[in-house]
Amino acid sequence: MNKAEKKTELRNLLIYFAVTFGISWGMFFAFILSGKPFLNDDGSVGNMANIICTLGMLSPAAGVVITRHITKEGFKLTGENSLMLGIDFKNGRFIFYILALLIPWLYTELGNLMSVIIQPECFDKQFFRTAVDDVKTVYFYPVMAFVSGVYFSMGGLGEEMGWRGYMMPKLIKLCGLPKAVVIGGIIWGMWHWPLTYAGHNFGTQYRGYPFTGFAAMAILTVFMGIILTCITLKTGSVWPAAFLHAVNNTSPSIIQFFINPEKITGALTDRMVSFVVYSIPMAVIAVIILTVYCLKEQKKRHLPKKQLNNTLYS
Amino acid sequence: MGGLLYKDFLSVKGKKISLIILVLTFVFLVLRLLLPGGDIDAADAATQTDAGLYDFFLWTLPAMFVFCSLGLPSIWTKSLISNDEKSKIKAFTKALPFGKNTYIASKYIFIAVSVYILMSVSLIWCEIYNCNAGKNQITDLIEALKSFLIVFASASIVIAAVELPFFITLGTGKAQMIKTAILEFLFLLVVAGLFFGDLEKLEKIDLLVFVEWYKTHTFTVNLWAVLSPVISTLIYFLSFKLTYVLNKNREVGIDE
């Protein structure tokens, strides 16, 4: 890639950031400044905040459409510099669609298991009764998360079209995969900051609010961004990333129904500490995925350039 | 494939419909923000307080939107094929850079994507309703509607799975006749039911009873929400395979 091409890619990327951050931060700040409560008394996200989050999740997709219109990059559905909206199950790619559903289940389950291992007394066999009436629903929950993750993935798709479908390919071209996942993850985390400030991700009652929340969100999005980027590059489509994102947002864990927060004591009562413990398995999985991906790409570098491009963006 | 999908999008006046849906969604959002609901039993207080009246009036909009939007794909199955017949697309498929399989797949993908988008917009409408609604039975009704959105979308997919093989294989003329005959038969069944059936059962239908049932049968509701999309996707895939087999060795007639 020559200097002029790099300059163009950087300019397009900056336009995308200006549009996306402009739309979503405009909405988020308007809501925060309106003084309406973001959280309900029980700590759940309020109905008004919910619609702001839903519309906010669609803004990266709107950002892509507006940017591509301004930069005249076109609206190709598949291939290089496209919207990456194609679905191709051939050459074993369907495996990544299945993995997209299973990986969030794995790391949320392991994350909750970590909390139970650190503090076994918080495991309460009867606690699920406060959340659901029927124990069958608890065991069925991951399957429900998979189905709703696929069918109600519009929010996830909205974000992934922007972050993985537009930002990441450009960042990878500009600075290579390892740097791109870190920079892209931090930018994605920064995009969440107004919501983190309002209490969407961790509430507002934690040590170092809101700055530790900002840092935690940026780290979380770096690790999650690694998984999402690798799965997007392997399939050449943003759909599996959208499914993964949507399933992740439903936190498809069975163990969570058996963790009684009232029985948690000590350092784990702080939302930030419990979040760090919960996120360790996801971070480990992300690092493993990135390492395997980079090693495989290293091997492919011996292939002709044209073939390598096809594997990256087909 | 992308080109075929874009052609289908234009042939059902997709740009116009998208714009209308966007404007309607924005208007509904503004209406909901201007007319807040209240924490009351809206069913009783609908005529007594403004908040109850607003909730009572506004809940009909997302409900109507859900049923109208998920009915659209059934209308589109006909217009997709009839527009192709008018422009003789099928006659030129052998000369175009895609196979018959791709042509048939594009119709199925277009309808599936439409249902996905319309269901997602329906969900946004339900969220918009909830964003300024009070805690009352009508809000519970909207929650129930949200839970059953997947089931409604699955029904829409199954209807398309039944219609598409007829429209693609037989053409719009014959397929429309069959569709009309089936609808008339169903209409006759309803009329027969009204004349000879037990009408007292209809009097007992109460949406609030349904809401109570929904609240106490979470497992059944969730089971339906999981099974219906799986079954409908399977039926849809089988329908696609059947249409492909039926049209595989079929020569295109001069009149098509």
Interface residues (C-beta under 8 A of the other chain):
Chain A: N47 M48 N50 I51 T54 L55 K76 L77 T78 G86 V132 D133 D134 K136 T137 F140 V143 M144 V147 S148 V150 Y151 F152 M154
Chain B: M1 G2 L5 L29 Y116 I117 M119 S120 L123 I124 E127 I128 N130 C131 N132 A133 I150 A153 T216 T218 F219 N222 L223 A225 V226 P229 V230
